[in-house]
Amino acid sequence: MAGAVAPGGEGWSSRWAFVLAAVGAAVGLGNIWRFPTLAGENGGGAFVLVYIACVVLIGLPMVLSEILIGRHGRSDAYHSVLKVAEDSGVSRNWGWFGGFGILGAGAILSFYSVVAGWVLYYVGVMGVDFLGALFSGNPMAGALAAETPETIPNRMTDLFQNNLLLLGMHVLFMGVTIWIVARGVTDGIEKAATILMPAFFVLLVLITIYGAFTGEFAKAVAFLFTPDFSKLSPSVMNEALGQALFSMSVASAALITYGGYVSKETKLAPTAVMIGLTDTGVAILAGLMIFPIVFAVGLDAAAGPTLVFQSLPIAFHTMPAGSFVGLLFFVLVFFAALTSSISLLEAVTAWAKEKTGWSRPKAAWVTGGVIFLVGVACALSLNIWSDVRLLPFWSLFAEASIFDTVDGLVGKVLLPLTAFLTSVFIGWKADKKLVQAETGLSAGMLGLYRFLIGWLAPIAVFLILLFGLFPQLLG
C-alpha cells in the first residue's frame, strides 16, 4: 500500500507501520507506570471497569477525531486544524487548539524525559546486576542480591541527589529521541516503531507469564476484575476518565501529526479502534504483569508512584531469576517511554518545519534542545531547586516544584482544554460531509460518533478541566 504524501513527501510505508507508530505513541509510561498506580490506589476492579467504559465511549471517538484532522490537513497539528476549519467554512481561530496541543507535547516531553531517565538508570543498574549474577555462575539469582529490601528503595533517593547522573540520563534519553526524529518518518520513526513495539509486546507477554507462574496471579485477576462499587467516588471516576483519555495520547498533537502521514486508502475508523483497544489491552496486561509480583512478596498495591521504581525492585530481589526479569522489565518500560517520546517530539518538529522552513534535522535538534533545557529545570527541581516556585500566586501550584508545576499545568489545563476544543470542533464545527468522507462511517455509525464526540466527550472532558482546577469540588 502506498504511503501518505504529506509536506516534504513523508509518509508511512503501510497501514501497519502507522498502527505500530500510533500504538507506540499511546503506549508509554502512562500504561506501565500510571495505570497500575491508579488502579492500585483506587481499589482495582471498579476503577478498571470505569476506565474501559471511558475508553470505548470517549477515548476512541477522540482518537478517530484527531487522526481524521491530521489526514485531511496533511500537516502539523496547528496547520491541519486550520485546513479542516477553512474547508468547513469556520473561523481560522480554531487553529489555536492545535497550537495548544503542540505546546502540551513539548511540555510533557520536558519532564517525561526526566522520568524516562530514571528508567534508563534502572536499566543500567539491573544490567550490571544481571551480568554480575551471570559471571558468578548464578543466573537465577534475585535482583540486587548484595542489598536488602530496606536499602533498595534508597537507590531512587540517591539518584535524585546526584545531579550529574540525573542530568546524564536526561541527556542520553533526549539525545536518542532527537536522533530518531531527525532521521525522518520512514527511516527514523517508522523503523523505531517496527523494531521497538514488537519487542515491547514480546517482553510484556513473557514477564506476565513469569508473574503468572511465580506470583499471585489469581489474586491479581480478582483485584483487577472484581469491581467493588463502594470504591467508586467522583474522584475515582474522574481519575479513570483522565487516564483513559491521556494514556491514549489524546490532545498532545501526536495523533494529529501522525495522521498527516496516513494514506487515503487507510480506513480510519477500524484503525482508530485497533489503536485504542491495543493501548487499553497493554494497560490491563501491565496490571496483570505487575500485581502478581507485588502480591507475591506482600507489597502494597496502593504504593503509588513508587510502585515501579521502588516496590518492584524489592519484589525482583526476592523472586527466582529476579535479576534477569528485572532487567527485562526496565528494558520494556524504556521501549514504551521511547516510542511515546518520539511522537511528542515529532509533533513539535513537524510544526517547526512548517513554520520556519527548516530541514527536519535542524527542526528536531533545535526544538529538542529547547525542550531539553526545560527538562533540566524539572530535573534540578528534584534537589537543588526544590524550593523554587513558578506560580506562588496560584493556590493550586503555590507549593508545587518546577517539575510538578509543568506536569500540573499540562495535565490540569493544557490537555483537558485541548481535548475539549477538539471535541467541540469536530462535533459542532467541522463539515459533516468532510467528517464522513474521512472516517468512512455509515450513516448510523456517523450519528453515534457525532453524538459521542459532540455531546458526551465535551461534557466529560470539561469535568476533568473543572475538577482539575477546582479539586475541592470533589471533596
PAMIVO-410682 format. One record per residue (C-alpha): residue number from 1; residue in one letter; x, y, z. Coordinates in pm, 1 decimal, padded with zeros to 6 digits. Layout:
BEGIN
KEMAR pos code       c1       c2       c3
KEMAR NUM    a        X        Y        Z
...
***
This chain:
BEGIN
KEMAR pos code       c1       c2       c3
KEMAR   1    m  00000.0  00000.0  00000.0
KEMAR   2    a  00132.5  00340.4 -00087.2
KEMAR   3    g  00216.9  00573.6  00196.5
KEMAR   4    a  00063.3  00911.3  00255.0
KEMAR   5    v  00202.3  01216.0  00082.1
KEMAR   6    a  00249.4  01487.2  00340.4
KEMAR   7    p  00455.2  01806.5  00312.6
KEMAR   8    g  00813.9  01709.0  00240.4
KEMAR   9    g  00698.9  01383.7  00077.5
KEMAR  10    e  00697.8  01195.3  00409.6
KEMAR  11    g  00454.1  00919.3  00497.2
KEMAR  12    w  00405.9  00572.2  00644.3
KEMAR  13    s  00503.5  00283.0  00419.7
KEMAR  14    s  00191.0  00087.1  00518.7
KEMAR  15    r -00114.7  00085.8  00742.9
KEMAR  16    w  00062.9 -00144.9  00986.5
KEMAR  17    a  00354.6  00093.5  01014.5
KEMAR  18    f  00109.8  00367.7  01112.9
KEMAR  19    v -00068.8  00142.2  01362.0
KEMAR  20    l  00258.7  00042.3  01528.4
KEMAR  21    a  00375.4  00404.0  01545.3
KEMAR  22    a  00039.7  00526.5  01678.4
KEMAR  23    v  00022.5  00246.3  01934.8
KEMAR  24    g  00377.8  00337.5  02032.1
KEMAR  25    a  00266.1  00697.4  02078.6
KEMAR  26    a -00019.2  00589.0  02303.3
KEMAR  27    v  00159.5  00312.7  02494.3
KEMAR  28    g  00403.2  00470.5  02734.3
KEMAR  29    l  00473.7  00532.4  03099.5
KEMAR  30    g  00102.1  00609.5  03138.8
KEMAR  31    n  00023.9  00241.3  03076.0
KEMAR  32    i  00315.5  00075.9  03251.9
KEMAR  33    w  00354.0  00314.9  03545.2
KEMAR  34    r  00043.9  00530.5  03589.1
KEMAR  35    f -00234.6  00279.2  03515.8
KEMAR  36    p -00120.5  00018.8  03774.0
KEMAR  37    t -00057.2  00303.5  04019.0
KEMAR  38    l -00409.1  00446.2  03978.7
KEMAR  39    a -00570.7  00101.6  03977.9
KEMAR  40    g -00385.2  00016.8  04298.4
KEMAR  41    e -00472.2  00344.5  04468.1
KEMAR  42    n -00839.4  00332.4  04365.2
KEMAR  43    g -00942.6 -00019.5  04453.8
KEMAR  44    g -00876.4 -00219.1  04137.0
KEMAR  45    g -01183.5 -00360.7  03962.4
KEMAR  46    a -01422.5 -00067.0  03992.2
KEMAR  47    f -01159.2  00169.9  03856.3
KEMAR  48    v -01077.9 -00066.6  03568.2
KEMAR  49    l -01445.7 -00100.8  03473.4
KEMAR  50    v -01494.6  00276.2  03455.5
KEMAR  51    y -01164.6  00310.9  03268.9
KEMAR  52    i -01272.4  00065.0  02996.6
KEMAR  53    a -01610.1  00237.4  02959.3
KEMAR  54    c -01435.4  00573.6  02918.8
KEMAR  55    v -01201.8  00430.3  02655.3
KEMAR  56    v -01489.4  00293.2  02445.9
KEMAR  57    l -01733.4  00583.9  02478.2
KEMAR  58    i -01494.3  00881.1  02483.0
KEMAR  59    g -01136.3  00776.0  02410.4
KEMAR  60    l -01199.6  00601.3  02078.4
KEMAR  61    p -01406.7  00889.0  01930.2
KEMAR  62    m -01129.7  01130.5  02034.9
KEMAR  63    v -00858.3  00916.7  01872.1
KEMAR  64    l -01059.1  00896.0  01549.3
KEMAR  65    s -01118.6  01273.4  01553.4
KEMAR  66    e -00750.8  01356.2  01584.8
KEMAR  67    i -00640.8  01114.9  01312.1
KEMAR  68    l -00901.3  01248.6  01069.0
KEMAR  69    i -00787.9  01608.0  01134.3
KEMAR  70    g -00430.3  01508.2  01054.3
KEMAR  71    r -00510.8  01314.6  00741.3
KEMAR  72    h -00729.4  01589.5  00599.9
KEMAR  73    g -00479.5  01863.5  00684.5
KEMAR  74    r -00163.7  01676.2  00575.9
KEMAR  75    s  00049.1  01892.7  00802.7
KEMAR  76    d  00141.2  01958.1  01165.1
KEMAR  77    a -00138.8  01982.2  01423.2
KEMAR  78    y -00182.6  02359.7  01400.1
KEMAR  79    h -00196.9  02380.4  01021.0
KEMAR  80    s -00407.3  02064.1  00990.7
KEMAR  81    v -00674.2  02215.5  01215.9
KEMAR  82    l -00659.6  02533.4  01004.7
KEMAR  83    k -00718.2  02326.5  00689.3
KEMAR  84    v -01022.2  02149.9  00837.4
KEMAR  85    a -01158.6  02484.9  00963.2
KEMAR  86    e -01116.0  02651.2  00622.1
KEMAR  87    d -01276.9  02359.7  00437.8
KEMAR  88    s -01564.3  02366.3  00686.8
KEMAR  89    g -01619.0  02741.0  00645.9
KEMAR  90    v -01548.6  02828.6  01009.4
KEMAR  91    s -01304.5  03065.9  01179.2
KEMAR  92    r -00929.4  03010.1  01146.5
KEMAR  93    n -00906.3  03082.9  01519.5
KEMAR  94    w -00983.5  02716.6  01577.3
KEMAR  95    g -00621.5  02653.1  01483.6
KEMAR  96    w -00530.2  02765.4  01833.5
KEMAR  97    f -00624.4  02433.2  01989.1
KEMAR  98    g -00382.0  02261.6  01753.5
KEMAR  99    g -00119.1  02500.1  01886.0
KEMAR 100    f -00218.1  02417.5  02244.5
KEMAR 101    g -00161.9  02050.7  02165.7
KEMAR 102    i  00185.7  02120.9  02026.5
KEMAR 103    l  00274.2  02326.4  02333.9
KEMAR 104    g  00144.0  02045.2  02552.7
KEMAR 105    a  00355.3  01789.2  02366.1
KEMAR 106    g  00671.8  01988.6  02426.5
KEMAR 107    a  00587.7  02046.6  02792.5
KEMAR 108    i  00509.8  01678.4  02850.5
KEMAR 109    l  00835.1  01571.4  02689.1
KEMAR 110    s  01036.7  01808.4  02908.7
KEMAR 111    f  00951.1  01618.7  03229.2
KEMAR 112    y  00872.8  01286.1  03060.1
KEMAR 113    s  01235.9  01266.7  02952.1
KEMAR 114    v  01345.1  01314.7  03312.2
KEMAR 115    v  01127.0  01024.0  03427.1
KEMAR 116    a  01248.0  00814.2  03132.8
KEMAR 117    g  01598.3  00892.9  03256.3
KEMAR 118    w  01510.0  00715.7  03581.0
KEMAR 119    v  01411.3  00415.8  03370.4
KEMAR 120    l  01746.4  00425.3  03190.7
KEMAR 121    y  01921.5  00436.2  03527.4
KEMAR 122    y  01742.7  00119.6  03638.9
KEMAR 123    v  01817.4 -00049.1  03305.4
KEMAR 124    g  02183.5  00013.9  03381.9
KEMAR 125    v  02154.5 -00099.3  03744.4
KEMAR 126    m  01971.4 -00418.7  03653.1
KEMAR 127    g  02203.8 -00483.0  03358.1
KEMAR 128    v  02515.5 -00464.3  03574.1
KEMAR 129    d  02344.2 -00673.4  03841.2
KEMAR 130    f  02247.8 -00948.5  03594.4
KEMAR 131    l  02596.0 -00959.7  03443.4
KEMAR 132    g  02735.7 -00999.2  03793.7
KEMAR 133    a  02495.2 -01284.7  03865.1
KEMAR 134    l  02576.3 -01445.2  03530.7
KEMAR 135    f  02954.4 -01431.2  03575.5
KEMAR 136    s  02925.4 -01558.9  03931.5
KEMAR 137    g  02753.0 -01870.7  03798.0
KEMAR 138    n  02410.5 -01788.8  03944.5
KEMAR 139    p  02191.8 -01650.5  03663.4
KEMAR 140    m  01875.9 -01740.7  03859.2
KEMAR 141    a  01966.1 -01506.0  04144.3
KEMAR 142    g  01728.7 -01245.1  04274.9
KEMAR 143    a  01791.9 -00883.2  04179.3
KEMAR 144    l  02041.6 -00678.4  04380.4
KEMAR 145    a  02131.8 -00978.5  04593.2
KEMAR 146    a  02400.5 -00786.4  04782.4
KEMAR 147    e  02142.7 -00537.6  04912.8
KEMAR 148    t  01846.2 -00567.2  05148.9
KEMAR 149    p  01478.3 -00481.9  05096.2
KEMAR 150    e  01531.6 -00188.6  05331.5
KEMAR 151    t  01818.3 -00037.1  05132.6
KEMAR 152    i  01695.9 -00098.3  04775.3
KEMAR 153    p  01448.5  00197.0  04778.5
KEMAR 154    n  01739.6  00425.7  04865.1
KEMAR 155    r  01865.5  00393.4  04508.2
KEMAR 156    m  01586.4  00623.9  04395.3
KEMAR 157    t  01668.9  00876.8  04665.0
KEMAR 158    d  02038.3  00860.6  04578.8
KEMAR 159    l  01960.4  00917.3  04210.1
KEMAR 160    f  01760.8  01230.4  04292.7
KEMAR 161    q  02055.5  01369.0  04487.2
KEMAR 162    n  02309.9  01302.1  04212.8
KEMAR 163    n  02277.4  01592.9  03969.7
KEMAR 164    l  02532.4  01464.2  03720.6
KEMAR 165    l  02370.6  01121.3  03698.5
KEMAR 166    l  02017.7  01263.0  03685.5
KEMAR 167    l  02106.6  01507.2  03407.4
KEMAR 168    g  02321.0  01249.9  03229.3
KEMAR 169    m  02024.0  01013.4  03197.1
KEMAR 170    h  01809.1  01303.9  03074.2
KEMAR 171    v  02074.4  01393.1  02812.2
KEMAR 172    l  02100.1  01034.4  02692.8
KEMAR 173    f  01727.1  00980.2  02658.9
KEMAR 174    m  01661.0  01311.9  02483.0
KEMAR 175    g  01959.9  01253.9  02256.3
KEMAR 176    v  01823.5  00918.1  02137.3
KEMAR 177    t  01476.2  01067.7  02087.9
KEMAR 178    i  01604.7  01362.5  01883.3
KEMAR 179    w  01832.1  01141.4  01672.4
KEMAR 180    i  01542.4  00912.5  01573.3
KEMAR 181    v  01305.1  01200.4  01488.5
KEMAR 182    a  01577.3  01381.1  01291.2
KEMAR 183    r  01608.8  01076.8  01062.8
KEMAR 184    g  01255.3  01122.2  00930.9
KEMAR 185    v  00919.8  00945.6  00931.9
KEMAR 186    t  01017.0  00633.4  00735.3
KEMAR 187    d  01386.5  00599.5  00822.2
KEMAR 188    g  01354.3  00713.3  01183.4
KEMAR 189    i  01011.8  00696.7  01346.2
KEMAR 190    e  00871.8  00403.6  01149.3
KEMAR 191    k  01185.9  00191.7  01181.8
KEMAR 192    a  01196.4  00256.2  01555.9
KEMAR 193    a  00828.9  00161.2  01593.7
KEMAR 194    t  00858.0 -00157.4  01386.8
KEMAR 195    i  01152.5 -00273.6  01599.7
KEMAR 196    l  01058.6 -00146.2  01944.9
KEMAR 197    m  00685.9 -00227.6  01953.9
KEMAR 198    p  00709.7 -00600.0  01864.7
KEMAR 199    a  00996.7 -00632.0  02114.5
KEMAR 200    f  00782.9 -00449.2  02373.2
KEMAR 201    f  00488.8 -00687.8  02325.1
KEMAR 202    v  00712.2 -00995.5  02348.1
KEMAR 203    l  00864.4 -00872.5  02675.0
KEMAR 204    l  00521.4 -00777.5  02811.9
KEMAR 205    v  00382.7 -01126.0  02747.6
KEMAR 206    l  00694.3 -01303.6  02879.0
KEMAR 207    i  00701.7 -01110.7  03206.6
KEMAR 208    t  00325.2 -01155.4  03250.6
KEMAR 209    i  00371.3 -01533.2  03209.3
KEMAR 210    y  00658.1 -01517.8  03459.2
KEMAR 211    g  00433.3 -01339.3  03708.7
KEMAR 212    a  00153.6 -01590.6  03649.0
KEMAR 213    f  00379.7 -01884.1  03743.1
KEMAR 214    t  00585.1 -01726.3  04021.7
KEMAR 215    g  00341.9 -01472.8  04166.5
KEMAR 216    e -00013.1 -01439.6  04294.3
KEMAR 217    f -00183.7 -01434.1  03955.6
KEMAR 218    a -00530.8 -01534.0  04078.9
KEMAR 219    k -00520.4 -01259.9  04339.3
KEMAR 220    a -00416.3 -01005.6  04075.4
KEMAR 221    v -00701.3 -01112.9  03843.9
KEMAR 222    a -00950.9 -01081.3  04129.1
KEMAR 223    f -00811.5 -00740.5  04222.6
KEMAR 224    l -00832.8 -00604.4  03866.9
KEMAR 225    f -01161.0 -00761.0  03755.3
KEMAR 226    t -01379.0 -00789.8  04065.0
KEMAR 227    p -01544.1 -00449.3  04097.9
KEMAR 228    d -01607.3 -00314.5  04445.2
KEMAR 229    f -01854.0 -00037.7  04371.5
KEMAR 230    s -01815.8  00100.6  04722.3
KEMAR 231    k -01475.8  00220.4  04599.5
KEMAR 232    l -01634.8  00435.1  04329.6
KEMAR 233    s -01643.2  00805.5  04401.8
KEMAR 234    p -01647.2  01116.2  04182.4
KEMAR 235    s -01271.3  01141.2  04234.6
KEMAR 236    v -01207.6  00781.4  04124.2
KEMAR 237    m -01430.0  00822.1  03817.7
KEMAR 238    n -01252.7  01144.0  03724.7
KEMAR 239    e -00914.3  00971.5  03756.4
KEMAR 240    a -01034.5  00684.5  03534.6
KEMAR 241    l -01162.7  00924.0  03268.5
KEMAR 242    g -00842.2  01126.3  03267.3
KEMAR 243    q -00628.1  00813.3  03243.8
KEMAR 244    a -00842.6  00672.8  02960.9
KEMAR 245    l -00800.7  00986.9  02752.0
KEMAR 246    f -00444.5  01084.1  02812.0
KEMAR 247    s -00287.9  00737.8  02812.4
KEMAR 248    m -00412.4  00717.1  02452.2
KEMAR 249    s -00205.5  01025.6  02363.6
KEMAR 250    v -00517.6  01236.1  02311.1
KEMAR 251    a -00476.2  01616.5  02298.3
KEMAR 252    s -00095.7  01615.3  02269.9
KEMAR 253    a -00095.0  01677.6  01890.6
KEMAR 254    a  00084.8  01345.3  01834.6
KEMAR 255    l -00205.2  01160.9  01672.4
KEMAR 256    i -00294.4  01460.3  01454.2
KEMAR 257    t  00065.7  01479.2  01338.6
KEMAR 258    y  00090.0  01104.4  01273.6
KEMAR 259    g -00247.1  01122.4  01096.0
KEMAR 260    g -00091.7  01365.7  00849.0
KEMAR 261    y  00123.4  01083.5  00713.5
KEMAR 262    v -00164.1  00834.4  00665.3
KEMAR 263    s -00265.6  00731.4  00313.4
KEMAR 264    k -00613.9  00799.7  00179.0
KEMAR 265    e -00663.5  00425.3  00132.1
KEMAR 266    t -00637.8  00356.3  00506.1
KEMAR 267    k -00973.4  00308.0  00677.0
KEMAR 268    l -00958.0  00534.8  00980.1
KEMAR 269    a -01240.4  00401.3  01198.8
KEMAR 270    p -01116.5  00040.3  01235.5
KEMAR 271    t -00760.3  00168.6  01263.4
KEMAR 272    a -00858.9  00402.6  01549.8
KEMAR 273    v -01040.1  00115.4  01724.4
KEMAR 274    m -00731.1 -00105.0  01685.9
KEMAR 275    i -00507.2  00164.7  01834.0
KEMAR 276    g -00738.8  00236.6  02126.9
KEMAR 277    l -00809.4 -00124.0  02218.3
KEMAR 278    t -00441.9 -00221.0  02189.8
KEMAR 279    d -00349.6  00063.2  02422.7
KEMAR 280    t -00614.4 -00049.6  02671.5
KEMAR 281    g -00503.0 -00410.5  02645.1
KEMAR 282    v -00145.9 -00308.5  02723.0
KEMAR 283    a -00260.5 -00118.3  03032.6
KEMAR 284    i -00453.3 -00418.4  03162.9
KEMAR 285    l -00167.4 -00656.7  03079.3
KEMAR 286    a  00064.5 -00421.9  03267.5
KEMAR 287    g -00156.9 -00468.1  03571.9
KEMAR 288    l -00152.0 -00846.5  03524.6
KEMAR 289    m  00226.6 -00826.7  03488.6
KEMAR 290    i  00293.8 -00610.1  03793.9
KEMAR 291    f  00034.3 -00705.7  04057.7
KEMAR 292    p  00108.3 -01083.3  04075.8
KEMAR 293    i  00469.5 -00992.3  04153.5
KEMAR 294    v  00367.3 -00725.3  04405.0
KEMAR 295    f  00119.7 -00954.9  04584.8
KEMAR 296    a  00363.1 -01249.6  04588.4
KEMAR 297    v  00604.0 -01065.3  04816.4
KEMAR 298    g  00342.4 -00887.8  05024.9
KEMAR 299    l  00393.7 -00536.8  04891.3
KEMAR 300    d  00124.3 -00269.4  04887.2
KEMAR 301    a -00073.8 -00243.7  04561.8
KEMAR 302    a -00151.3  00116.2  04654.3
KEMAR 303    a  00214.9  00215.0  04681.2
KEMAR 304    g  00154.9  00498.4  04435.9
KEMAR 305    p  00424.0  00642.6  04206.5
KEMAR 306    t  00695.1  00447.0  04391.3
KEMAR 307    l  00541.6  00117.1  04273.0
KEMAR 308    v  00764.3  00073.6  03966.2
KEMAR 309    f  01085.9  00235.4  04086.4
KEMAR 310    q  01097.4  00124.2  04449.7
KEMAR 311    s  00846.3 -00154.0  04518.5
KEMAR 312    l  00915.7 -00371.9  04213.3
KEMAR 313    p  01296.3 -00380.7  04259.4
KEMAR 314    i  01226.1 -00516.1  04610.2
KEMAR 315    a  00998.2 -00779.5  04456.2
KEMAR 316    f  01261.4 -00880.2  04199.6
KEMAR 317    h  01511.1 -00904.9  04488.0
KEMAR 318    t  01312.6 -01187.8  04647.9
KEMAR 319    m  01198.0 -01378.8  04338.3
KEMAR 320    p  01373.0 -01651.5  04133.3
KEMAR 321    a  01557.6 -01510.5  03829.8
KEMAR 322    g  01466.8 -01166.8  03961.3
KEMAR 323    s  01792.4 -01019.6  03834.0
KEMAR 324    f  01717.7 -01120.5  03473.9
KEMAR 325    v  01344.8 -01042.9  03487.9
KEMAR 326    g  01416.2 -00706.1  03648.7
KEMAR 327    l  01642.6 -00618.2  03357.3
KEMAR 328    l  01379.2 -00726.7  03103.2
KEMAR 329    f  01112.8 -00526.5  03286.6
KEMAR 330    f  01301.7 -00198.5  03277.5
KEMAR 331    v  01402.4 -00254.6  02914.1
KEMAR 332    l  01030.9 -00296.9  02840.8
KEMAR 333    v  00949.5  00029.1  03021.2
KEMAR 334    f  01228.8  00203.7  02829.4
KEMAR 335    f  01084.5  00089.8  02495.1
KEMAR 336    a  00741.3  00221.6  02597.3
KEMAR 337    a  00886.4  00555.2  02706.4
KEMAR 338    l  01092.3  00597.4  02389.3
KEMAR 339    t  00808.6  00535.2  02141.9
KEMAR 340    s  00594.8  00792.1  02323.4
KEMAR 341    s  00872.1  01050.0  02344.4
KEMAR 342    i  00933.2  01015.9  01969.7
KEMAR 343    s  00570.1  01103.0  01896.3
KEMAR 344    l  00579.1  01403.6  02129.7
KEMAR 345    l  00891.3  01546.2  01969.2
KEMAR 346    e  00757.4  01476.1  01619.6
KEMAR 347    a  00450.4  01689.4  01696.9
KEMAR 348    v  00674.9  01987.0  01777.3
KEMAR 349    t  00926.7  01916.3  01499.6
KEMAR 350    a  00656.5  01897.3  01230.7
KEMAR 351    w  00523.9  02238.6  01337.8
KEMAR 352    a  00873.9  02392.7  01339.7
KEMAR 353    k  00943.8  02257.2  00989.4
KEMAR 354    e  00618.7  02400.2  00853.3
KEMAR 355    k  00652.7  02733.7  01030.0
KEMAR 356    t  01019.6  02808.4  00959.7
KEMAR 357    g  01105.6  02605.3  00650.7
KEMAR 358    w  01391.0  02439.0  00839.8
KEMAR 359    s  01517.3  02097.8  00740.2
KEMAR 360    r  01392.1  01809.6  00953.3
KEMAR 361    p  01725.0  01754.6  01134.6
KEMAR 362    k  01752.6  02124.2  01223.9
KEMAR 363    a  01391.5  02140.7  01342.0
KEMAR 364    a  01435.6  01827.0  01553.9
KEMAR 365    w  01760.3  01936.4  01719.4
KEMAR 366    v  01650.7  02295.8  01785.4
KEMAR 367    t  01308.5  02210.2  01929.4
KEMAR 368    g  01451.5  01909.8  02112.7
KEMAR 369    g  01721.9  02132.3  02259.7
KEMAR 370    v  01469.4  02381.8  02394.5
KEMAR 371    i  01260.5  02101.2  02545.1
KEMAR 372    f  01576.4  01952.1  02695.9
KEMAR 373    l  01655.9  02279.6  02874.4
KEMAR 374    v  01308.6  02292.6  03029.4
KEMAR 375    g  01368.1  01933.8  03137.3
KEMAR 376    v  01691.9  02038.1  03307.4
KEMAR 377    a  01491.9  02276.4  03526.3
KEMAR 378    c  01245.1  01995.8  03603.3
KEMAR 379    a  01530.1  01761.8  03697.1
KEMAR 380    l  01703.7  02016.2  03920.7
KEMAR 381    s  01375.9  02084.8  04099.2
KEMAR 382    l  01414.6  01737.7  04249.1
KEMAR 383    n  01711.6  01862.1  04451.0
KEMAR 384    i  01893.7  02198.3  04440.8
KEMAR 385    w  01594.4  02392.7  04302.4
KEMAR 386    s  01339.1  02211.6  04516.3
KEMAR 387    d  01235.2  02536.8  04683.9
KEMAR 388    v  01172.0  02726.2  04358.1
KEMAR 389    r  00803.7  02801.8  04295.0
KEMAR 390    l  00695.4  02915.2  03947.9
KEMAR 391    l  00337.3  03008.0  04038.8
KEMAR 392    p  00330.0  03101.3  04408.3
KEMAR 393    f  00029.1  03328.8  04347.1
KEMAR 394    w -00190.1  03039.5  04225.0
KEMAR 395    s -00312.6  02832.0  04518.9
KEMAR 396    l -00323.1  02515.2  04309.1
KEMAR 397    f  00051.8  02539.9  04239.7
KEMAR 398    a  00167.9  02756.2  04530.3
KEMAR 399    e  00366.1  02470.3  04687.6
KEMAR 400    a  00449.8  02284.6  04364.9
KEMAR 401    s  00806.1  02234.6  04242.6
KEMAR 402    i  00905.6  02320.0  03884.8
KEMAR 403    f  00854.1  01955.6  03786.1
KEMAR 404    d  00510.7  01936.5  03949.1
KEMAR 405    t  00407.4  02275.6  03811.3
KEMAR 406    v  00487.0  02181.9  03449.9
KEMAR 407    d  00320.7  01843.8  03498.9
KEMAR 408    g  00017.7  02003.8  03663.3
KEMAR 409    l -00026.8  02277.2  03403.4
KEMAR 410    v -00022.5  02019.4  03127.0
KEMAR 411    g -00248.3  01766.4  03299.5
KEMAR 412    k -00493.5  02009.1  03455.7
KEMAR 413    v -00508.1  02286.2  03194.7
KEMAR 414    l -00348.8  02230.0  02851.5
KEMAR 415    l -00455.1  01873.0  02776.6
KEMAR 416    p -00815.8  01897.3  02903.5
KEMAR 417    l -00862.0  02233.2  02728.3
KEMAR 418    t -00723.6  02095.9  02401.4
KEMAR 419    a -00937.1  01780.6  02424.8
KEMAR 420    f -01247.4  01990.6  02498.8
KEMAR 421    l -01189.2  02217.9  02199.8
KEMAR 422    t -01114.1  01918.6  01974.9
KEMAR 423    s -01442.9  01751.2  02062.8
KEMAR 424    v -01642.8  02072.3  02014.8
KEMAR 425    f -01468.5  02144.4  01683.7
KEMAR 426    i -01533.5  01800.7  01532.1
KEMAR 427    g -01873.3  01756.4  01692.4
KEMAR 428    w -02016.2  02100.1  01610.1
KEMAR 429    k -01798.8  02296.7  01367.0
KEMAR 430    a -01638.5  02056.9  01119.5
KEMAR 431    d -01831.8  01996.7  00799.1
KEMAR 432    k -02040.0  01678.8  00829.6
KEMAR 433    k -01956.8  01562.6  00476.4
KEMAR 434    l -01585.4  01617.8  00540.8
KEMAR 435    v -01602.6  01410.1  00859.9
KEMAR 436    q -01797.6  01133.8  00688.0
KEMAR 437    a -01556.6  01126.1  00393.6
KEMAR 438    e -01251.9  01097.3  00619.0
KEMAR 439    t -01397.4  00842.3  00862.7
KEMAR 440    g -01586.8  00633.7  00607.6
KEMAR 441    l -01858.6  00566.3  00865.4
KEMAR 442    s -02209.2  00458.9  00764.7
KEMAR 443    a -02497.6  00697.5  00837.1
KEMAR 444    g -02593.0  00516.1  01157.7
KEMAR 445    m -02237.8  00490.5  01291.5
KEMAR 446    l -02171.2  00851.0  01194.3
KEMAR 447    g -02472.0  00958.3  01401.2
KEMAR 448    l -02344.1  00763.8  01702.6
KEMAR 449    y -01994.4  00901.9  01655.5
KEMAR 450    r -02117.4  01260.6  01630.6
KEMAR 451    f -02325.0  01213.6  01946.8
KEMAR 452    l -02026.8  01076.3  02139.6
KEMAR 453    i -01781.8  01339.6  02014.1
KEMAR 454    g -02028.0  01630.5  02017.8
KEMAR 455    w -02209.5  01567.9  02345.5
KEMAR 456    l -02056.0  01305.1  02571.7
KEMAR 457    a -01688.0  01391.0  02514.2
KEMAR 458    p -01715.8  01770.2  02571.8
KEMAR 459    i -01910.3  01719.9  02896.0
KEMAR 460    a -01668.7  01456.2  03024.6
KEMAR 461    v -01354.7  01649.5  02935.3
KEMAR 462    f -01499.1  01972.2  03074.8
KEMAR 463    l -01544.5  01790.5  03407.4
KEMAR 464    i -01176.1  01687.3  03402.6
KEMAR 465    l -01083.9  02052.2  03343.4
KEMAR 466    l -01320.8  02176.7  03612.8
KEMAR 467    f -01218.2  01926.0  03880.0
KEMAR 468    g -00851.6  01965.7  03792.8
KEMAR 469    l -00865.9  02340.8  03850.6
KEMAR 470    f -01100.5  02315.8  04148.8
KEMAR 471    p -01023.9  01983.8  04323.7
KEMAR 472    q -01219.7  02094.6  04629.0
KEMAR 473    l -01537.0  02028.4  04428.9
KEMAR 474    l -01456.6  01656.6  04460.9
KEMAR 475    g -01411.0  01685.5  04833.8
***
